[in-house]
Amino acid sequence: MSGGVDSAVSALLLKQQGYNVIALFMHNWEEEEDGCCTAEQDFDDVKRVCDKIGIPYYSVNFAKQYKERVFAYFLDEYKRGRTPNPDVLCNREIKFGPFLQYAKALGADYIATGHYCGIRHDGNTHYLLKAKDQSKDQTYFLNQLSQQQLADVLFPLAELDKTEVRAIAEQHGLVNAKKKDSTGICFIGERNFRAFLQNYLPNQPGKMVDTNGKVVGQHIGLMYYTLGQRRGLGLGGNTEGQGRWFVAEKDMANNVLVVSHGDESVLMSQSLVASQVNWIPSLPSQNFSCKAKFRYRQTEQGVDVQVLEDGKVKVVFHEKQRAVTPGQFVVFYDDEKCLGGGVIDEVFK
């Protein structure tokens, strides 16, 4: 239970269904190191919700595991000039790792979360399913989960949309019924992203050039930019009526940021190679077609998937895609089923 309305309503619904519910609040970031996480306030909300529902609650500290398994990866990816997604790692390495193990040690039969997704258990095979509320569906963030991790999981919000969840919370007098959804990366909170990253990674300024190689400015470090980004380039607005500047490419070898304006064809790609691919429940076949997403807030796109060696796949897009970004995840779908996903390594134009 995070302190938010989704996990609160999940606990309430399970209690109403007759489950013996225990709430666990995860403390994943040490406040005294860097401040700004809202853990104390969130745990207060957990206490008040649990008292209202009538269930016991515990606080568990996984900050060490989080630092080793998620934050170290996050920093390493930024050093490489890539754009990681720590939420995917947090689910695989913490929520469905130490959290699951801790719950089992308490004697729990199941773990439950406030994720917007569904699950179907067919004998020993477990299918991760999209939520009824497509605008909130969170299967993208769960694409790395294994069959073992999904075996004893409940997702109480599978058939609800967000407005229904808030209405249930309000109807039962839960203190966080109108609490704002958390956004961004939990350990950064409301802080300036660049200022936070500077605490861990030194700036490496370099040239900012246009697609013809002309120097148009200076960048403060390639790690702070992502493909297609328009804000924060320090190049002003429109350029002779040709549109705003945007990041077209990151040349890591030469520490050069390539920017462009107007024609966005430089951002379009036709295929990618992904690694660390996880299949839920198993690889469909060596070559197959399905739908895919290359970032969370995106409609599914038609793709052809070719299985390569070393757990890699080549993904060929039916239509060219804009700003597909190394470090992010490509996630595969077959109708309502999430098939799994992998880390985007290379993008081909």
N, C-alpha and C positions, 0 to 999 in steps of 0.2 A: 504494500500500500504506500503510495507516493505522497499523499497529501492532496492529490488532485481529485476531481469529481469522478473520473472514469473508474479508478480502482475502488473508490468509496462505494459507488453504486454496484460494482461487481461483488464486493463483499456483502452488501445488503441483499442482493438478489440470491446469492448462494445461501445466506442465512434463512431467507424466506422459503427456499427450496428444501430446507431441512438438513443442510450440511452443518457440521461442527467447524466453524470458521475461526482461524487464527490469523491475525494481521502481522506481517513482518515489514518493517520500514528499513530500507537499505541506506546506509550512510556510505557513500562512495567517494567523497572528496573531503579532505581535511581542511576545514575552514581556516584554521589558524595559519596555514601555509600561504593562502592567497586571498582569502575572503570571498565574499560575493555569492556563494551558493546560498540558497534560502533554506537549508536543511533544518535549522531550528524552528522556523515558522511552519515549515511543512510538517514536522513531527508533532507540533502543537495541534495542527489540523487533524492529523491521524488520531491523536488521543481523543479529541472531541468527537470525531466521527465514530470511533470504536465505542466510546462511552454511550453514545446515542443508540447505536445498533445493538450494543450489549455483547461485544466480543473482546477477547484479550488481545493485547498488542505487545510487540517486542521491537526493539531497535537492534539491528545487526550491522557491524562495521566491516565493509569489504573494500576500504580505501586502499589497502596494500595491494590486493588483487587487481583492483581497477587500475592503479598506477602501472603495475607490471604488464597487465594483459591488454589494456585499452589505451591508456595515455601514452605509453612508450611507443606503441604502434602509430598513434596519432602524430606524434612529433617526428617519427622516422619518415612517415609519408610526406609531411610538409618539407622536411629536409630535401627530399627527392623532387620537390616541385609539384607534387601531386595534391589532389584534394580528397582527403579521406572522409569516411562516414563513420564516426565513432559510435553512433547509435546501433548500427548493425553489430559491431563488435561487442558492445555492452550487453546486447541480448544473448549472443552466443557464449560470451566469456564470463558474464556475471549473473544476469537474471536466470539463465538456464544452465548455469554452472554452479558456483558457490551457493547461490540462493536456493537452487533446487536441492543441492546436497544438504544444506542446513535444514530445509523443510522436511526432507526425508528422515534426518536424524531426530527431528522432533516427533516423528511418527506419522507424518502427513501421508495420506493416500494420493493426493493430487496437489499441484500448485495451480493457482489461477492468477491472471493478470487483467489489467484494464485495457489490453490491446483491442483494437477494432479488427477482428478477424475471426474465422471459425476453424473448427477442427472436426475431422471425421475419422473414427477409429474403425477399421475394417479388419477384424482379427488382429494380426500383428503388424498390419500396415497402417500408417497414420498419415492423413492428408491435411495439409494446411490450406484453408479455404479463404476466399475473399469475404469481407464483411458486407452486410446488407447496405450500410452507408458507404457508398463508393468514394465519397469525398473525404472520408476519414480512414479508409482501408489502410492497414499498417503491415500487410504481409511483406511489403518491400523490405522492412526493417528486420523481418524474421527469416529471410531467405537462407541464412547459414545454419539453421537448426537441423539437428540430426533426428533420425527416427527414435533413438533412445531419449533425446531431450523432449520429444513431443508425445511420448508414450502416456504420461500421466498428467496431462495439462487440460485445464478448462478455460474457455474464453467466454465469459457470461454476456459480453456485449455484442456477440456475433450478429444478432438479429435486430439490434437497436440502432437508431441514428442519434446524433449528438443532442438534438433538441429533446428527444424522449429521455435521454440519460439525465439531462439537467432537470427536466420536469419531475422525474422520479426522486431526484435528490431534494428538490424543493418541497415536494409533497410529504417527504419524510423528515423535513426539518434539518437536513444535513448542512453544516456550517459552510461547506465549500461548494454549495449548489451553483453559485455564480462566479466561482473562482476562475480567473483567467487561465487559459491553457498555457503551459510552458512552451517556449519556442527556443530554437537554437540549441547550442551545446551546453549541457547542464553545468559543467565545471567552469564555463566562461560567464554564464549568467548574463547580467545586464552590462557587463564591461565592454569596452572597446576591444574588438578582436585583435587588432594589430598590437595594441599596448600589452595585451595578455601574452601574445606569442613572443614579443620581444623579451619577456622575462626568461624564456627558455631557449630561443634560437637567435643568434646574432644577426643583425641586418647585413645584407650583402648588396649594396646599391650597384646599379649598372645602367647601361644605356637603354633608352626606349626608342625604338625605330619604327618607321612605317613599313609597309610591305615592299617598298622599293629600296629599303636600307637607309633612308634618310633619318638622321637623329632628330627626334621631335621632343625629347625630354629625358628625364632620369626616373628610374624606378627605385623603390626603397628595398627591394628584395623579392625575388620571384615567388617566394612562398606566399606572399600576401595577395596574389592575383589568381583568378581562375578564368578559364576560357569563356568568352562572351561577356565578361564583366564590363560595365560601362561607368560605374561610379568610382570615385577615388583615384582617377588616373592623373588628375592635375593638368589636364589639357584643355580646359574650358569646354564650351558647349559645341554647337554646330561648327562645321568647317566648310565655309563657303557653300552653305545650304546642302551639304552632302550627308548630314546626319552626325550623330555623336560618335566619338571615338569608342572603340571596344577592344578588348584583348583578343588577338587573333592566334597567337602562338607563344610558347615559352621555350626559348633556346637555352637549355640548362648548361650545355657544354661551354657556351660563351657568355653566360649570364646576361642575356639580352631578352628584353620583352618586346615582342612584335605587336604593334597595334594597327588598327585600320578604321576606316569610317565609310559609310555608304554601303557598298556592296558587301553582303554578308556571306557570299559564297565561300569565302576562306574558312568559315566555321563549319561548313557542311562536310559530312563524311558518309561513307557507304558501307563500312564494315569495321569490326574491332576484333581483337584477341583478348580473352579474359582468362585469368588463372584462379587457383584456389576455388574451383567450382564445386559447389555442394548441390547434390540432387535430393529432392524430396518427392517420393520416397526412393526412386532409383532412376538411372539414366534411361530416357525413353527409347533411344536407339542411336546408332553411330551418326546418322544424319536425319534431321527431322525439321519440320516447320512449326512455329508456334508464335505467340505474342511475347513482347518484351518491353520493359521499361528501363531507361538509362539514368533516371533520377526519380525521386519520390513523386513530385508533383508533375506527372506526365501521363497522357493517355497512352494506352498500350499500342505498340507498333508491330507490324508483321515482320518476322525475321526467318532466315534459314540458319540452322545451327549445324556446324561440322565439328565432330569430336577429334581433337588432336592428341598428341602425347603429353605425358606429365600432368594430367588433370586439367588441361587447357581446352578451350573451344574457340573456334572462329565463328563470329556472328555476322551474317550478311543481311543488310537492311533491305526491305522491299522498297522503301523510299528513303532518300537521303535524310540524315538527321543533323540537327544544329547543336553545336557545342557539347558533343559527347566527351566526357572528361576522365582522363586516367586517374585512378584512385577511387572513383565512385563504383557502385555496383550495377551490373546488368542483371535483371531479375526476370525469370521466364514464367509464362503463364499458359495454361490450357483451360480455357473457359474459366470456371471458378477456382480451379486448383492452381496454387503457386508451386511450380516445379523445382524451384531453387534459384541459385544465382552464383555469380563470381565477380572478382575484382577486375575492372577494366584496366588492362596493361598497355595496349597499343591501339591507336585509332588510325584508320586509313582513309585518305581523302580521294 
